Amino acid sequence: MRLVGLIGGMSWESTAEYYRIMNEEVAARVGGLSSARLILSSVDFGPFAARMKSGDWDGIRADLVREAVRLRDAGAEALVLAAQGDGGHIG
């Protein structure tokens, strides 16, 4: 089974939902007590929300790329960004 890097923290609720879904899928496909092989990096969404309001998309991208590289360097073979859209509305 591949080791998945999960970037969470866009909201802890979406992170928990992605974690639950990924583990349910593994259990359904593999069976028994199997669960997903994951590395979780949880970011603080507060600074991201402020950057979104100010339009600092380059800064957001740079931070998310840094998190992705950390997960890759830790052995992740795939990457998931745990986020739920709200139509682009921030605060």
C-alpha positions as CSV (number, residue, x, y, z in Angstrom):
1,M,0.0,0.0,0.0
2,R,1.3,3.4,-0.9
3,L,2.2,6.0,1.8
4,V,-0.1,9.0,1.4
5,G,0.8,12.5,2.5
6,L,-2.2,14.4,3.8
7,I,-2.1,18.2,4.1
8,G,-4.8,19.2,6.6
9,G,-5.7,22.1,8.6
10,M,-7.6,24.0,6.0
11,S,-10.2,23.2,8.6
12,W,-9.8,20.5,11.1
13,E,-13.3,19.3,10.2
14,S,-12.3,18.6,6.6
15,T,-9.1,17.0,7.7
16,A,-11.0,14.6,9.9
17,E,-13.5,13.9,7.1
18,Y,-10.7,13.1,4.6
19,Y,-9.0,10.8,7.2
20,R,-12.2,9.0,7.9
21,I,-13.1,8.5,4.2
22,M,-9.5,7.3,3.3
23,N,-9.6,4.7,6.1
24,E,-13.1,3.5,5.2
25,E,-12.0,3.0,1.6
26,V,-8.9,1.0,2.6
27,A,-11.0,-1.1,5.0
28,A,-13.6,-1.8,2.2
29,R,-11.0,-2.6,-0.4
30,V,-8.4,-4.5,1.7
31,G,-10.7,-5.8,4.4
32,G,-10.2,-6.7,8.0
33,L,-8.5,-4.2,10.3
34,S,-6.6,-2.5,7.5
35,S,-6.2,1.2,7.5
36,A,-4.6,3.8,5.3
37,R,-0.8,4.5,5.5
38,L,-0.7,8.2,6.1
39,I,1.6,11.1,7.0
40,L,-0.4,14.1,8.2
41,S,0.8,17.7,8.1
42,S,-1.7,20.0,9.7
43,V,-1.3,23.7,8.9
44,D,-2.7,26.7,10.7
45,F,-5.5,28.0,8.5
46,G,-5.6,31.5,10.1
47,P,-2.6,32.9,8.1
48,F,-3.9,31.2,4.9
49,A,-7.3,32.9,5.4
50,A,-5.6,36.3,5.8
51,R,-3.5,35.7,2.7
52,M,-6.7,34.7,0.8
53,K,-8.3,38.0,1.8
54,S,-5.3,40.0,0.6
55,G,-5.0,38.0,-2.6
56,D,-1.5,36.6,-1.7
57,W,-2.0,33.4,-3.8
58,D,1.7,33.1,-4.5
59,G,2.4,33.0,-0.7
60,I,-0.3,30.4,-0.2
61,R,1.1,28.3,-3.1
62,A,4.7,28.6,-1.7
63,D,3.5,27.4,1.8
64,L,1.6,24.5,0.4
65,V,4.5,23.4,-1.8
66,R,6.8,23.5,1.3
67,E,4.4,21.2,3.1
68,A,4.2,18.9,0.1
69,V,8.0,18.7,-0.1
70,R,8.2,17.9,3.6
71,L,5.7,15.1,3.2
72,R,7.6,13.8,0.1
73,D,10.9,13.9,2.0
74,A,9.2,11.9,4.8
75,G,8.4,9.2,2.3
76,A,5.0,10.1,0.9
77,E,4.3,8.6,-2.5
78,A,1.1,10.5,-3.1
79,L,-0.4,13.8,-1.9
80,V,-3.9,14.8,-0.8
81,L,-4.9,18.3,0.2
82,A,-7.8,18.1,2.7
83,A,-10.0,21.1,2.0
84,Q,-13.7,21.8,1.3
85,G,-14.7,24.6,-0.9
86,D,-17.2,27.3,0.1
87,G,-17.5,29.1,-3.2
88,G,-14.5,31.3,-2.5
89,H,-15.9,33.2,0.5
90,I,-13.5,33.9,3.3
91,G,-14.7,35.6,6.5
